[in-house]
Amino acid sequence: MASFIRYALAKLRETGTKLKEPALSHAFDHWAADTASAQHDAAWGALQAQSKTLEAQLRQARFENKKGTMLHVAQVIGTDGH
């Protein structure tokens, strides 16, 4: 078990040294920025889709409300004898 830990630590040190090299560091930074941008774009797209759905639901609710108001007015007028 101790040899495995020594091996794992050596690999971590080796990887850390490689990541400190300017070319790899720059590549990693570029990858991280691209990934963050892609995640942001995906989240923005999801929010836009959700917004459109909510707008459609609001339009439907307003339509139903107007329809209900018109039916109520028609019933009141109809029972009023006019």
Jmol script that loads the backbone (N, CA, C; Angstrom):
load data "model"
ATOM      1  N   MET A   1       0.825  -1.196   0.000  1.00  0.00           N
ATOM      2  CA  MET A   1       0.000   0.000   0.000  1.00  0.00           C
ATOM      3  C   MET A   1       0.866   1.255   0.000  1.00  0.00           C
ATOM      4  N   ALA A   2       1.934   1.227   0.760  1.00  0.00           N
ATOM      5  CA  ALA A   2       2.825   2.392   0.830  1.00  0.00           C
ATOM      6  C   ALA A   2       3.466   2.660  -0.527  1.00  0.00           C
ATOM      7  N   SER A   3       3.788   1.589  -1.266  1.00  0.00           N
ATOM      8  CA  SER A   3       4.401   1.790  -2.580  1.00  0.00           C
ATOM      9  C   SER A   3       3.397   2.416  -3.558  1.00  0.00           C
ATOM     10  N   PHE A   4       2.150   2.051  -3.417  1.00  0.00           N
ATOM     11  CA  PHE A   4       1.119   2.647  -4.265  1.00  0.00           C
ATOM     12  C   PHE A   4       0.993   4.142  -3.981  1.00  0.00           C
ATOM     13  N   ILE A   5       1.030   4.498  -2.708  1.00  0.00           N
ATOM     14  CA  ILE A   5       0.929   5.911  -2.327  1.00  0.00           C
ATOM     15  C   ILE A   5       2.124   6.685  -2.860  1.00  0.00           C
ATOM     16  N   ARG A   6       3.329   6.107  -2.732  1.00  0.00           N
ATOM     17  CA  ARG A   6       4.527   6.776  -3.264  1.00  0.00           C
ATOM     18  C   ARG A   6       4.404   6.947  -4.777  1.00  0.00           C
ATOM     19  N   TYR A   7       3.920   5.910  -5.451  1.00  0.00           N
ATOM     20  CA  TYR A   7       3.741   5.965  -6.900  1.00  0.00           C
ATOM     21  C   TYR A   7       2.733   7.065  -7.274  1.00  0.00           C
ATOM     22  N   ALA A   8       1.596   7.095  -6.567  1.00  0.00           N
ATOM     23  CA  ALA A   8       0.553   8.082  -6.855  1.00  0.00           C
ATOM     24  C   ALA A   8       1.066   9.501  -6.618  1.00  0.00           C
ATOM     25  N   LEU A   9       1.804   9.701  -5.528  1.00  0.00           N
ATOM     26  CA  LEU A   9       2.355  11.027  -5.242  1.00  0.00           C
ATOM     27  C   LEU A   9       3.374  11.440  -6.291  1.00  0.00           C
ATOM     28  N   ALA A  10       4.185  10.485  -6.736  1.00  0.00           N
ATOM     29  CA  ALA A  10       5.170  10.787  -7.779  1.00  0.00           C
ATOM     30  C   ALA A  10       4.463  11.189  -9.072  1.00  0.00           C
ATOM     31  N   LYS A  11       3.391  10.487  -9.415  1.00  0.00           N
ATOM     32  CA  LYS A  11       2.629  10.825 -10.618  1.00  0.00           C
ATOM     33  C   LYS A  11       1.979  12.212 -10.487  1.00  0.00           C
ATOM     34  N   LEU A  12       1.489  12.515  -9.306  1.00  0.00           N
ATOM     35  CA  LEU A  12       0.901  13.836  -9.091  1.00  0.00           C
ATOM     36  C   LEU A  12       1.947  14.933  -9.242  1.00  0.00           C
ATOM     37  N   ARG A  13       3.142  14.703  -8.685  1.00  0.00           N
ATOM     38  CA  ARG A  13       4.219  15.683  -8.834  1.00  0.00           C
ATOM     39  C   ARG A  13       4.592  15.844 -10.300  1.00  0.00           C
ATOM     40  N   GLU A  14       4.690  14.720 -11.006  1.00  0.00           N
ATOM     41  CA  GLU A  14       5.041  14.751 -12.432  1.00  0.00           C
ATOM     42  C   GLU A  14       3.994  15.535 -13.231  1.00  0.00           C
ATOM     43  N   THR A  15       2.742  15.270 -12.945  1.00  0.00           N
ATOM     44  CA  THR A  15       1.659  15.970 -13.630  1.00  0.00           C
ATOM     45  C   THR A  15       1.674  17.457 -13.291  1.00  0.00           C
ATOM     46  N   GLY A  16       1.894  17.775 -12.020  1.00  0.00           N
ATOM     47  CA  GLY A  16       1.971  19.170 -11.604  1.00  0.00           C
ATOM     48  C   GLY A  16       3.091  19.907 -12.307  1.00  0.00           C
ATOM     49  N   THR A  17       4.229  19.249 -12.453  1.00  0.00           N
ATOM     50  CA  THR A  17       5.366  19.864 -13.144  1.00  0.00           C
ATOM     51  C   THR A  17       5.019  20.120 -14.606  1.00  0.00           C
ATOM     52  N   LYS A  18       4.372  19.160 -15.241  1.00  0.00           N
ATOM     53  CA  LYS A  18       3.989  19.329 -16.651  1.00  0.00           C
ATOM     54  C   LYS A  18       2.992  20.471 -16.822  1.00  0.00           C
ATOM     55  N   LEU A  19       2.048  20.575 -15.881  1.00  0.00           N
ATOM     56  CA  LEU A  19       1.038  21.629 -15.996  1.00  0.00           C
ATOM     57  C   LEU A  19       1.621  23.017 -15.771  1.00  0.00           C
ATOM     58  N   LYS A  20       2.773  23.081 -15.121  1.00  0.00           N
ATOM     59  CA  LYS A  20       3.423  24.376 -14.900  1.00  0.00           C
ATOM     60  C   LYS A  20       4.161  24.863 -16.139  1.00  0.00           C
ATOM     61  N   GLU A  21       4.363  23.979 -17.115  1.00  0.00           N
ATOM     62  CA  GLU A  21       5.014  24.392 -18.354  1.00  0.00           C
ATOM     63  C   GLU A  21       4.102  25.407 -19.051  1.00  0.00           C
ATOM     64  N   PRO A  22       4.671  26.500 -19.568  1.00  0.00           N
ATOM     65  CA  PRO A  22       3.848  27.572 -20.146  1.00  0.00           C
ATOM     66  C   PRO A  22       2.878  27.110 -21.233  1.00  0.00           C
ATOM     67  N   ALA A  23       3.325  26.243 -22.117  1.00  0.00           N
ATOM     68  CA  ALA A  23       2.444  25.813 -23.212  1.00  0.00           C
ATOM     69  C   ALA A  23       1.237  25.048 -22.676  1.00  0.00           C
ATOM     70  N   LEU A  24       1.472  24.129 -21.752  1.00  0.00           N
ATOM     71  CA  LEU A  24       0.353  23.359 -21.197  1.00  0.00           C
ATOM     72  C   LEU A  24      -0.524  24.231 -20.309  1.00  0.00           C
ATOM     73  N   SER A  25       0.100  25.124 -19.578  1.00  0.00           N
ATOM     74  CA  SER A  25      -0.667  26.026 -18.727  1.00  0.00           C
ATOM     75  C   SER A  25      -1.591  26.891 -19.583  1.00  0.00           C
ATOM     76  N   HIS A  26      -1.052  27.413 -20.678  1.00  0.00           N
ATOM     77  CA  HIS A  26      -1.862  28.234 -21.589  1.00  0.00           C
ATOM     78  C   HIS A  26      -2.988  27.396 -22.209  1.00  0.00           C
ATOM     79  N   ALA A  27      -2.664  26.179 -22.616  1.00  0.00           N
ATOM     80  CA  ALA A  27      -3.682  25.306 -23.218  1.00  0.00           C
ATOM     81  C   ALA A  27      -4.791  25.000 -22.213  1.00  0.00           C
ATOM     82  N   PHE A  28      -4.402  24.738 -20.968  1.00  0.00           N
ATOM     83  CA  PHE A  28      -5.407  24.451 -19.940  1.00  0.00           C
ATOM     84  C   PHE A  28      -6.276  25.680 -19.691  1.00  0.00           C
ATOM     85  N   ASP A  29      -5.654  26.850 -19.590  1.00  0.00           N
ATOM     86  CA  ASP A  29      -6.418  28.081 -19.380  1.00  0.00           C
ATOM     87  C   ASP A  29      -7.406  28.306 -20.525  1.00  0.00           C
ATOM     88  N   HIS A  30      -6.953  28.045 -21.755  1.00  0.00           N
ATOM     89  CA  HIS A  30      -7.813  28.205 -22.925  1.00  0.00           C
ATOM     90  C   HIS A  30      -8.983  27.218 -22.858  1.00  0.00           C
ATOM     91  N   TRP A  31      -8.681  25.979 -22.520  1.00  0.00           N
ATOM     92  CA  TRP A  31      -9.728  24.956 -22.394  1.00  0.00           C
ATOM     93  C   TRP A  31     -10.724  25.346 -21.307  1.00  0.00           C
ATOM     94  N   ALA A  32     -10.211  25.804 -20.163  1.00  0.00           N
ATOM     95  CA  ALA A  32     -11.094  26.174 -19.053  1.00  0.00           C
ATOM     96  C   ALA A  32     -12.003  27.339 -19.454  1.00  0.00           C
ATOM     97  N   ALA A  33     -11.453  28.322 -20.157  1.00  0.00           N
ATOM     98  CA  ALA A  33     -12.259  29.462 -20.600  1.00  0.00           C
ATOM     99  C   ALA A  33     -13.316  29.019 -21.614  1.00  0.00           C
ATOM    100  N   ASP A  34     -12.934  28.148 -22.545  1.00  0.00           N
ATOM    101  CA  ASP A  34     -13.895  27.641 -23.535  1.00  0.00           C
ATOM    102  C   ASP A  34     -15.015  26.860 -22.860  1.00  0.00           C
ATOM    103  N   THR A  35     -14.644  26.050 -21.876  1.00  0.00           N
ATOM    104  CA  THR A  35     -15.632  25.251 -21.156  1.00  0.00           C
ATOM    105  C   THR A  35     -16.601  26.152 -20.395  1.00  0.00           C
ATOM    106  N   ALA A  36     -16.062  27.155 -19.716  1.00  0.00           N
ATOM    107  CA  ALA A  36     -16.923  28.087 -18.979  1.00  0.00           C
ATOM    108  C   ALA A  36     -17.851  28.833 -19.934  1.00  0.00           C
ATOM    109  N   SER A  37     -17.335  29.230 -21.080  1.00  0.00           N
ATOM    110  CA  SER A  37     -18.151  29.934 -22.071  1.00  0.00           C
ATOM    111  C   SER A  37     -19.264  29.028 -22.599  1.00  0.00           C
ATOM    112  N   ALA A  38     -18.928  27.780 -22.875  1.00  0.00           N
ATOM    113  CA  ALA A  38     -19.934  26.832 -23.372  1.00  0.00           C
ATOM    114  C   ALA A  38     -21.015  26.591 -22.320  1.00  0.00           C
ATOM    115  N   GLN A  39     -20.613  26.480 -21.060  1.00  0.00           N
ATOM    116  CA  GLN A  39     -21.591  26.282 -19.988  1.00  0.00           C
ATOM    117  C   GLN A  39     -22.491  27.510 -19.855  1.00  0.00           C
ATOM    118  N   HIS A  40     -21.899  28.687 -19.963  1.00  0.00           N
ATOM    119  CA  HIS A  40     -22.677  29.927 -19.887  1.00  0.00           C
ATOM    120  C   HIS A  40     -23.677  29.997 -21.036  1.00  0.00           C
ATOM    121  N   ASP A  41     -23.216  29.676 -22.246  1.00  0.00           N
ATOM    122  CA  ASP A  41     -24.100  29.709 -23.414  1.00  0.00           C
ATOM    123  C   ASP A  41     -25.251  28.719 -23.269  1.00  0.00           C
ATOM    124  N   ALA A  42     -24.954  27.529 -22.745  1.00  0.00           N
ATOM    125  CA  ALA A  42     -25.998  26.520 -22.553  1.00  0.00           C
ATOM    126  C   ALA A  42     -27.016  26.993 -21.517  1.00  0.00           C
ATOM    127  N   ALA A  43     -26.533  27.572 -20.434  1.00  0.00           N
ATOM    128  CA  ALA A  43     -27.439  28.074 -19.397  1.00  0.00           C
ATOM    129  C   ALA A  43     -28.295  29.213 -19.942  1.00  0.00           C
ATOM    130  N   TRP A  44     -27.694  30.098 -20.731  1.00  0.00           N
ATOM    131  CA  TRP A  44     -28.422  31.220 -21.324  1.00  0.00           C
ATOM    132  C   TRP A  44     -29.511  30.707 -22.273  1.00  0.00           C
ATOM    133  N   GLY A  45     -29.173  29.711 -23.075  1.00  0.00           N
ATOM    134  CA  GLY A  45     -30.157  29.128 -23.986  1.00  0.00           C
ATOM    135  C   GLY A  45     -31.319  28.503 -23.231  1.00  0.00           C
ATOM    136  N   ALA A  46     -31.016  27.821 -22.136  1.00  0.00           N
ATOM    137  CA  ALA A  46     -32.073  27.212 -21.329  1.00  0.00           C
ATOM    138  C   ALA A  46     -32.971  28.282 -20.718  1.00  0.00           C
ATOM    139  N   LEU A  47     -32.377  29.372 -20.250  1.00  0.00           N
ATOM    140  CA  LEU A  47     -33.174  30.464 -19.685  1.00  0.00           C
ATOM    141  C   LEU A  47     -34.062  31.119 -20.740  1.00  0.00           C
ATOM    142  N   GLN A  48     -33.541  31.275 -21.948  1.00  0.00           N
ATOM    143  CA  GLN A  48     -34.349  31.860 -23.023  1.00  0.00           C
ATOM    144  C   GLN A  48     -35.530  30.957 -23.367  1.00  0.00           C
ATOM    145  N   ALA A  49     -35.288  29.657 -23.423  1.00  0.00           N
ATOM    146  CA  ALA A  49     -36.371  28.714 -23.720  1.00  0.00           C
ATOM    147  C   ALA A  49     -37.421  28.744 -22.617  1.00  0.00           C
ATOM    148  N   GLN A  50     -36.966  28.795 -21.372  1.00  0.00           N
ATOM    149  CA  GLN A  50     -37.894  28.855 -20.246  1.00  0.00           C
ATOM    150  C   GLN A  50     -38.701  30.153 -20.288  1.00  0.00           C
ATOM    151  N   SER A  51     -38.052  31.239 -20.648  1.00  0.00           N
ATOM    152  CA  SER A  51     -38.729  32.533 -20.744  1.00  0.00           C
ATOM    153  C   SER A  51     -39.834  32.485 -21.799  1.00  0.00           C
ATOM    154  N   LYS A  52     -39.545  31.872 -22.939  1.00  0.00           N
ATOM    155  CA  LYS A  52     -40.557  31.764 -23.996  1.00  0.00           C
ATOM    156  C   LYS A  52     -41.745  30.934 -23.528  1.00  0.00           C
ATOM    157  N   THR A  53     -41.468  29.872 -22.784  1.00  0.00           N
ATOM    158  CA  THR A  53     -42.537  29.032 -22.256  1.00  0.00           C
ATOM    159  C   THR A  53     -43.394  29.824 -21.271  1.00  0.00           C
ATOM    160  N   LEU A  54     -42.740  30.578 -20.396  1.00  0.00           N
ATOM    161  CA  LEU A  54     -43.485  31.383 -19.425  1.00  0.00           C
ATOM    162  C   LEU A  54     -44.306  32.464 -20.111  1.00  0.00           C
ATOM    163  N   GLU A  55     -43.747  33.078 -21.150  1.00  0.00           N
ATOM    164  CA  GLU A  55     -44.495  34.093 -21.895  1.00  0.00           C
ATOM    165  C   GLU A  55     -45.731  33.480 -22.549  1.00  0.00           C
ATOM    166  N   ALA A  56     -45.595  32.284 -23.096  1.00  0.00           N
ATOM    167  CA  ALA A  56     -46.735  31.606 -23.720  1.00  0.00           C
ATOM    168  C   ALA A  56     -47.797  31.279 -22.670  1.00  0.00           C
ATOM    169  N   GLN A  57     -47.361  30.842 -21.502  1.00  0.00           N
ATOM    170  CA  GLN A  57     -48.315  30.539 -20.435  1.00  0.00           C
ATOM    171  C   GLN A  57     -49.035  31.805 -19.975  1.00  0.00           C
ATOM    172  N   LEU A  58     -48.304  32.907 -19.903  1.00  0.00           N
ATOM    173  CA  LEU A  58     -48.916  34.176 -19.508  1.00  0.00           C
ATOM    174  C   LEU A  58     -49.944  34.627 -20.542  1.00  0.00           C
ATOM    175  N   ARG A  59     -49.601  34.514 -21.828  1.00  0.00           N
ATOM    176  CA  ARG A  59     -50.559  34.880 -22.879  1.00  0.00           C
ATOM    177  C   ARG A  59     -51.825  34.023 -22.773  1.00  0.00           C
ATOM    178  N   GLN A  60     -51.650  32.735 -22.534  1.00  0.00           N
ATOM    179  CA  GLN A  60     -52.796  31.827 -22.418  1.00  0.00           C
ATOM    180  C   GLN A  60     -53.653  32.197 -21.207  1.00  0.00           C
ATOM    181  N   ALA A  61     -53.004  32.509 -20.094  1.00  0.00           N
ATOM    182  CA  ALA A  61     -53.749  32.882 -18.887  1.00  0.00           C
ATOM    183  C   ALA A  61     -54.523  34.180 -19.110  1.00  0.00           C
ATOM    184  N   ARG A  62     -53.912  35.145 -19.787  1.00  0.00           N
ATOM    185  CA  ARG A  62     -54.605  36.406 -20.077  1.00  0.00           C
ATOM    186  C   ARG A  62     -55.803  36.169 -20.997  1.00  0.00           C
ATOM    187  N   PHE A  63     -55.612  35.303 -21.990  1.00  0.00           N
ATOM    188  CA  PHE A  63     -56.706  34.975 -22.909  1.00  0.00           C
ATOM    189  C   PHE A  63     -57.864  34.337 -22.148  1.00  0.00           C
ATOM    190  N   GLU A  64     -57.546  33.361 -21.297  1.00  0.00           N
ATOM    191  CA  GLU A  64     -58.585  32.675 -20.522  1.00  0.00           C
ATOM    192  C   GLU A  64     -59.293  33.654 -19.589  1.00  0.00           C
ATOM    193  N   ASN A  65     -58.534  34.577 -19.012  1.00  0.00           N
ATOM    194  CA  ASN A  65     -59.123  35.570 -18.114  1.00  0.00           C
ATOM    195  C   ASN A  65     -60.096  36.475 -18.872  1.00  0.00           C
ATOM    196  N   LYS A  66     -59.690  36.941 -20.049  1.00  0.00           N
ATOM    197  CA  LYS A  66     -60.570  37.797 -20.855  1.00  0.00           C
ATOM    198  C   LYS A  66     -61.815  37.033 -21.286  1.00  0.00           C
ATOM    199  N   LYS A  67     -61.614  35.774 -21.679  1.00  0.00           N
ATOM    200  CA  LYS A  67     -62.746  34.951 -22.097  1.00  0.00           C
ATOM    201  C   LYS A  67     -63.723  34.774 -20.935  1.00  0.00           C
ATOM    202  N   GLY A  68     -63.183  34.520 -19.754  1.00  0.00           N
ATOM    203  CA  GLY A  68     -64.045  34.368 -18.574  1.00  0.00           C
ATOM    204  C   GLY A  68     -64.779  35.644 -18.238  1.00  0.00           C
ATOM    205  N   THR A  69     -64.090  36.776 -18.358  1.00  0.00           N
ATOM    206  CA  THR A  69     -64.728  38.069 -18.095  1.00  0.00           C
ATOM    207  C   THR A  69     -65.843  38.326 -19.095  1.00  0.00           C
ATOM    208  N   MET A  70     -65.593  38.034 -20.360  1.00  0.00           N
ATOM    209  CA  MET A  70     -66.610  38.250 -21.390  1.00  0.00           C
ATOM    210  C   MET A  70     -67.819  37.345 -21.158  1.00  0.00           C
ATOM    211  N   LEU A  71     -67.589  36.097 -20.775  1.00  0.00           N
ATOM    212  CA  LEU A  71     -68.701  35.182 -20.496  1.00  0.00           C
ATOM    213  C   LEU A  71     -69.505  35.673 -19.304  1.00  0.00           C
ATOM    214  N   HIS A  72     -68.814  36.155 -18.291  1.00  0.00           N
ATOM    215  CA  HIS A  72     -69.507  36.666 -17.105  1.00  0.00           C
ATOM    216  C   HIS A  72     -70.368  37.875 -17.468  1.00  0.00           C
ATOM    217  N   VAL A  73     -69.808  38.793 -18.238  1.00  0.00           N
ATOM    218  CA  VAL A  73     -70.568  39.975 -18.667  1.00  0.00           C
ATOM    219  C   VAL A  73     -71.774  39.543 -19.499  1.00  0.00           C
ATOM    220  N   ALA A  74     -71.580  38.578 -20.383  1.00  0.00           N
ATOM    221  CA  ALA A  74     -72.691  38.092 -21.218  1.00  0.00           C
ATOM    222  C   ALA A  74     -73.782  37.475 -20.355  1.00  0.00           C
ATOM    223  N   GLN A  75     -73.396  36.753 -19.312  1.00  0.00           N
ATOM    224  CA  GLN A  75     -74.391  36.149 -18.424  1.00  0.00           C
ATOM    225  C   GLN A  75     -75.146  37.218 -17.645  1.00  0.00           C
ATOM    226  N   VAL A  76     -74.414  38.228 -17.180  1.00  0.00           N
ATOM    227  CA  VAL A  76     -75.062  39.305 -16.421  1.00  0.00           C
ATOM    228  C   VAL A  76     -76.040  40.053 -17.313  1.00  0.00           C
ATOM    229  N   ILE A  77     -75.618  40.343 -18.525  1.00  0.00           N
ATOM    230  CA  ILE A  77     -76.495  41.047 -19.469  1.00  0.00           C
ATOM    231  C   ILE A  77     -77.686  40.169 -19.825  1.00  0.00           C
ATOM    232  N   GLY A  78     -77.442  38.880 -20.004  1.00  0.00           N
ATOM    233  CA  GLY A  78     -78.518  37.960 -20.372  1.00  0.00           C
ATOM    234  C   GLY A  78     -79.550  37.808 -19.271  1.00  0.00           C
ATOM    235  N   THR A  79     -79.142  37.829 -18.025  1.00  0.00           N
ATOM    236  CA  THR A  79     -80.093  37.681 -16.924  1.00  0.00           C
ATOM    237  C   THR A  79     -80.714  39.003 -16.526  1.00  0.00           C
ATOM    238  N   ASP A  80     -80.167  40.083 -17.059  1.00  0.00           N
ATOM    239  CA  ASP A  80     -80.663  41.420 -16.739  1.00  0.00           C
ATOM    240  C   ASP A  80     -81.892  41.764 -17.588  1.00  0.00           C
ATOM    241  N   GLY A  81     -82.139  40.973 -18.608  1.00  0.00           N
ATOM    242  CA  GLY A  81     -83.310  41.190 -19.434  1.00  0.00           C
ATOM    243  C   GLY A  81     -83.098  42.135 -20.598  1.00  0.00           C
ATOM    244  N   HIS A  82     -81.871  42.475 -20.897  1.00  0.00           N
ATOM    245  CA  HIS A  82     -81.609  43.384 -22.028  1.00  0.00           C
ATOM    246  C   HIS A  82     -81.429  42.646 -23.294  1.00  0.00           C
TER     247      HIS A  82
END
end "model"
wireframe off; spacefill off
backbone 0.3
color backbone group
